[in-house]
Amino acid sequence: MPSPSPPPADADAARALAIDARGLVKRYGAVEALRGLDLQVPAGSIFGLLGPNGAGKSTTVKILTTLAAPTAGTATVAGADIGREPQVVRTRIGVVSQASGTDISLTGRENLVLQGRIHGQSKAEAGARADALLERMALAGDKDRVVRGYSGGMRRRIDIGTALMHAPQVLFLDEPTTGLDPEIRAEMWQLVRGLADDGMTVLLTTHYLEEADQLAAELAIVDRGRVVAQGSPAALKAQLQGDAIVVELVDPAPADVQDALSGIVTGLDEVTVDGRTVRARVEHGATATPQVLQALETRSLAVASITVSRPSLDDVYLRHTGRAFHEADQAGDDATATPPTAAATAEESR
Ligand SMILES: Nc1ncnc2c1ncn2[C@@H]1O[C@H](COP(=O)(O)OP(=O)(O)OP(=O)(O)O)[C@@H](O)[C@H]1O
């Protein structure tokens, strides 16, 4: 006999999913951009897709927005199957890519109205919706100026307004704040939060850890074509016990520095070395700091600085990929490379 309210067999069954991707694979010739990517995005919230350059974020978005077909795997977006119902998917999604689709020779309002007309709206309907969105995007005062004269932040807002003209259920935002200064970035975050407050699902790709931390209710860390961790930023950080300890040495660290520290400092874990930087996890940062300093001094290794901090998303990334995020981001990832082991260091991504 089934119980009146059985617990869900699968946590995903208990929440409505705006995006449900299973086993996505994408090969470009010999390059395997996606290697079996799974992604479950709850409806009505901001979801961050976080990963360094080349991790596979853009490829994932291209597939989910029906611009590219997966080599293998399936996905539904806003309840429609990307393979069987691509037209339906397209009517239910809005896409803001890094390359703006806005016509800079038209006014802000003309761009939005044009988009509405393309989606089959009457002139009056498109005009009314454009005005409401321009108000929402804080562009009402500039709506009759040509976009060529807009600032970077204003252009980004016009791009978002244009993508919202047909009232999509899911909005894809690809690196929405790249190139914007911090003040404008904060304004953009407010705007995106407002969209989710109104029930829209926002899939945000970013390589800014802080952006993912601030904005995303939940995020997936993508590394070399796979999701290696998914959860709320707080939950992902909470999985890491203890403190992060980072030592900057004056000279490059010798290869055996890990052994030197692990043997002497109690409770030291996950030691990685990257040039002059030594990172580790410790149970109690305050207790371990003098021990670390002493161990390094015994080896005549001069210390430039030492910091102890609570786990950050950088630490989460390091835990799941074996590499520091900024290193992987700068290097770009080689999708054909062998995935690293947990003990791998940033050296591998070079
Ligand atoms: N059309 C293509 N042909 C060949 N290789 C490709 C193509 N598109 C992407 N790739 C490769 O697939 C991998 C994933 O690329 P993708 O653009 O999805 O990464 P990303 O995480 O979005 O990075 P970025 O932030 O730089 O856009 C990379 O190794 C990239 O070089």
The ligand as an ORCA input file, in Angstrom:
! r2SCAN-3c Opt
* xyz 0 1
  N      33.246     24.886    -32.756
  C      34.234     24.314    -32.074
  N      35.166     23.565    -32.696
  C      36.173     22.967    -32.019
  N      36.328     23.044    -30.677
  C      35.430     23.767    -29.995
  C      34.341     24.445    -30.648
  N      33.614     25.076    -29.695
  C      34.217     24.817    -28.517
  N      35.302     24.036    -28.708
  C      36.208     23.534    -27.629
  O      35.400     22.901    -26.661
  C      35.870     23.187    -25.342
  C      34.774     23.854    -24.539
  O      34.522     25.148    -25.067
  P      33.414     26.153    -24.507
  O      33.437     27.365    -25.385
  O      32.148     25.435    -24.347
  O      33.998     26.504    -23.077
  P      33.550     27.666    -22.085
  O      33.529     27.060    -20.739
  O      32.301     28.288    -22.554
  O      34.724     28.700    -22.198
  P      34.647     30.275    -22.489
  O      34.306     30.901    -21.180
  O      36.048     30.572    -22.942
  O      33.628     30.487    -23.573
  C      37.110     24.039    -25.541
  O      38.239     23.188    -25.524
  C      36.922     24.646    -26.908
  O      38.155     24.952    -27.491
*
